[in-house]
Amino acid sequence: MRRIAAAAAVMVPLVAGLNGCATPFVDKRPMSWQVVVADADKVANCTSKGGVRVAAAAYIWVFKRTDDAIEADLLQLARNAAVDAGGDTLVEGDTPKPGTRNFAIYKCGS
């Protein structure tokens, strides 16, 4: 009986921790929710604010994170960078390797 209780005491936190592999881990900067993602042809009249390469962890400890969680982190990191650069619009670029992405940052609004 003690072995079952001990196993349960280990498994409950472990399973609860795995739930975190599906959730984003990146904090949201104030105003980052206003940053939009646009196609390259929509930013012709915008001011370039540079670019950023972002990377997100594919594994937490030994557990693989979901693709959706990784994508959410990449986008949030890029939105945070856009706020820091004074931009309000992102254009997705290439993906040099899994878990990374390049974004161009633009200021399109007033």
C-alpha positions as CSV (number, residue, x, y, z in Angstrom):
1,M,0.0,0.0,0.0
2,R,2.9,2.4,0.8
3,R,4.4,1.8,-2.6
4,I,1.1,2.7,-4.3
5,A,0.9,5.9,-2.3
6,A,4.5,6.7,-3.0
7,A,4.0,6.1,-6.8
8,A,1.0,8.3,-6.8
9,A,2.9,11.1,-5.0
10,V,5.5,11.1,-7.8
11,M,3.1,10.7,-10.7
12,V,0.6,13.5,-9.9
13,P,3.2,16.3,-10.1
14,L,4.9,14.6,-13.1
15,V,1.6,14.5,-15.0
16,A,0.7,18.0,-14.0
17,G,4.1,19.2,-15.1
18,L,3.6,17.6,-18.6
19,N,0.6,19.8,-19.1
20,G,3.0,22.7,-19.2
21,C,4.6,21.3,-22.4
22,A,1.5,22.4,-24.3
23,T,1.4,26.0,-23.0
24,P,3.4,29.0,-24.0
25,F,6.3,30.1,-21.6
26,V,6.9,33.6,-22.8
27,D,5.7,36.6,-20.9
28,K,3.6,39.2,-22.8
29,R,5.0,42.7,-22.9
30,P,2.5,45.5,-22.4
31,M,1.0,46.5,-25.8
32,S,2.3,43.3,-27.5
33,W,-1.3,42.2,-28.1
34,Q,-1.7,45.1,-30.6
35,V,1.1,43.9,-32.9
36,V,-0.3,42.3,-36.0
37,V,1.2,39.8,-38.5
38,A,0.8,40.9,-42.1
39,D,1.9,39.7,-45.5
40,A,4.9,41.4,-47.1
41,D,2.8,43.1,-49.7
42,K,0.8,44.9,-47.0
43,V,3.8,46.8,-45.5
44,A,4.9,48.8,-48.6
45,N,3.9,52.1,-47.0
46,C,5.3,51.3,-43.6
47,T,8.6,52.2,-41.9
48,S,11.0,49.3,-41.3
49,K,12.1,48.9,-37.7
50,G,14.6,46.1,-38.5
51,G,14.2,42.4,-37.9
52,V,14.5,39.8,-35.2
53,R,15.3,36.1,-35.1
54,V,13.5,34.3,-32.3
55,A,13.9,30.8,-30.8
56,A,11.7,28.7,-28.6
57,A,12.5,25.6,-26.6
58,A,11.3,22.4,-28.2
59,Y,11.9,20.3,-25.1
60,I,11.2,21.0,-21.4
61,W,13.5,18.7,-19.5
62,V,13.0,15.4,-21.6
63,F,9.4,16.2,-22.8
64,K,8.8,17.4,-26.3
65,R,6.5,20.5,-26.5
66,T,3.7,20.7,-28.9
67,D,4.2,22.5,-32.2
68,D,1.4,24.8,-31.3
69,A,3.1,25.8,-28.1
70,I,6.4,26.4,-29.9
71,E,4.7,28.5,-32.5
72,A,2.8,30.6,-29.9
73,D,6.2,31.3,-28.2
74,L,7.8,32.3,-31.4
75,L,5.0,34.7,-32.2
76,Q,5.0,36.2,-28.7
77,L,8.7,36.7,-28.7
78,A,8.5,38.5,-32.0
79,R,5.6,40.6,-30.8
80,N,7.7,41.5,-27.7
81,A,10.6,42.5,-29.9
82,A,8.3,44.6,-32.1
83,V,7.1,46.6,-29.1
84,D,10.8,47.1,-28.0
85,A,11.7,48.3,-31.5
86,G,8.7,50.7,-31.7
87,G,6.9,48.6,-34.3
88,D,3.3,47.5,-34.6
89,T,3.5,45.0,-37.5
90,L,5.4,41.8,-38.2
91,V,6.1,39.9,-41.4
92,E,7.1,36.3,-41.0
93,G,10.3,35.3,-42.6
94,D,12.2,32.1,-43.1
95,T,12.7,29.3,-40.5
96,P,16.5,28.7,-40.4
97,K,16.0,25.6,-38.2
98,P,13.1,24.1,-36.3
99,G,12.1,26.2,-33.3
100,T,13.4,29.4,-34.8
101,R,12.0,32.1,-37.1
102,N,12.9,35.4,-38.6
103,F,10.5,38.3,-38.6
104,A,10.7,41.8,-40.1
105,I,9.4,44.6,-37.9
106,Y,7.5,47.6,-39.3
107,K,5.7,50.7,-38.0
108,C,2.5,51.0,-40.0
109,G,0.2,53.0,-37.7
110,S,0.5,56.5,-36.5
